[in-house]
Amino acid sequence: MAESDRIVARRRPRRIGHSAHLRGRDYHPRIVAGELRVAEVLGALSLATDLGSGMPFEKGLRTAVAAAALADGIDLALEDRRAAYYAALLRSLGCTANSPEFAALFDDDVAVQRELKTIDLGDPTAFAAQLELFGSWSGPRRAAELSSRFVSVLPERGQALGRAGCEVSAALGSQLGLPTGAVGALDEVYERWDGKGFPDGRSGEQLTIAARVVHVAEQAVTAHFAGGRDGAEAEVRRRSGGHLDPALAEAFAEHADAIFAALEGDDLLASALSAEPPPPARVGGAGLDRMCLAFAAFADLKGTHLLGHSIHVTELAGSAGGLLGISGDELTRIRTAALLHDIGRVGVPSSIWDRPGPLGPADWERVRLHSYWTGRILSRCPALSEVAGLAGAHHERLDASGYHRGARAPELSRSQRLLAAADAFAALTEDRPYRPARELAAAVAELELEVAAGRLDAECVAALIAAAGMPAARAAWPCELSTREVEVLRLVARGLTNREVAASLTLSARTVQHHLASVYDKIGQRTRAGAAVFAIQNGLVPAHGAE
């Protein structure tokens, strides 16, 4: 079928198999019984934020370790130490907020995120040198154009783009259960001591101490990757008084031996766990559910065509699994793997996922790696390692034509076969940049062709078809939104302008503006990315045809 040739991207889907008890915040797959250590889960999942922001693997872990060592060195209050630790661990939590916008502007949103970690707006000499390299990912001829565009876009849209990232960080950080101080610090990751940052231009002690500690730790760790200890110390000195709090930069130099010793461990996840300020935070199954839902939203934000896809797959796989007689721990594993199956997608530029035409060989190689990265990330977390092989197999096919392993039927468990079929079925019934969503009958026909060709499991597909016929009902929209406001919200979350929303809904642009103002007031968000997170968290996307 077409989907196996092109892979999943995104646009507003038509949801099927959306049971009333499996919606947004009400969906709790009960991943495991007992309590789990929060830092263990977040530490492993921080690897996904490294991938999405173009940084070396374990950058988040290293930043958390460095921030904790610096906080210890200055004898920071426990509450602030905890805020700095968690904010450092997930400093790039908002990196997918602007993925479609950055890809449209600069070709590769992952590369742009990497540059934003080191761009120095307060040092003209350093900034000029950095601009010389900006856009190099698109080749020398286009690099000059992208560099010039960056200079012009920054004053015009920098504040809005920065605010979107902060809104997403705050929304996901709250869902992850981070301390209030950590959520506040995530709101300041692009601010600077000299007030030349984004989105609000806060300066000096207007910035929380936790955010200032994170700023120093991040710059040190990033420079350490390229230049070792000497490079890290030099970069912190250079940024002192501009980007960085000069008192903290001085403290970093004073405690450098302890900070770099903490970074020398062979197992950075273990080091990060040891660095967590006491007492270690723990959650039960419902808390881990919320974390997985947050990272499902993090992955789906990668482009405006995939909003709600991860929960859609989860609902289908869970419902079909029940019809197959799967229950207990195994059904829990299937649902958990479905929620997290696409986190590896964040490392592939949105310009690839959103491309309306065919992909070339190089882009296909990047696409095929996303399922590998999903498995690799989950395997680092003991609480999630048991679903790593399941989640990473969602593009495998029985005839070995899938990826990334090219596994054959005897190597694929029933749960792996079910997740692969659920992902294919969900994608068929969702819009893609290169084709509209299939009607249910057409999607069923394509799945049956895949079964006949020996690629998808017949029993699993039959259960999915039965699950897709389950009715969906909604008593009311969240936050007292009207049906029209939900329609506007869904389109805005996909990235449509007010004019495009008006044309789609046959309304005037002024009416759309009125509806959108009401939506933003009711949901407490102010950006497309924030609206998209709200829509995902509340089960408003993909849209169900029966609603």
Beta strands, then each sheet from edge to edge (+ up, - down):
strand 1: 14-15
strand 2: 36-37
strand 3: 282-283
strand 4: 543-544
sheet 1: 1+ 4+
sheet 2: 2+ 3-
end
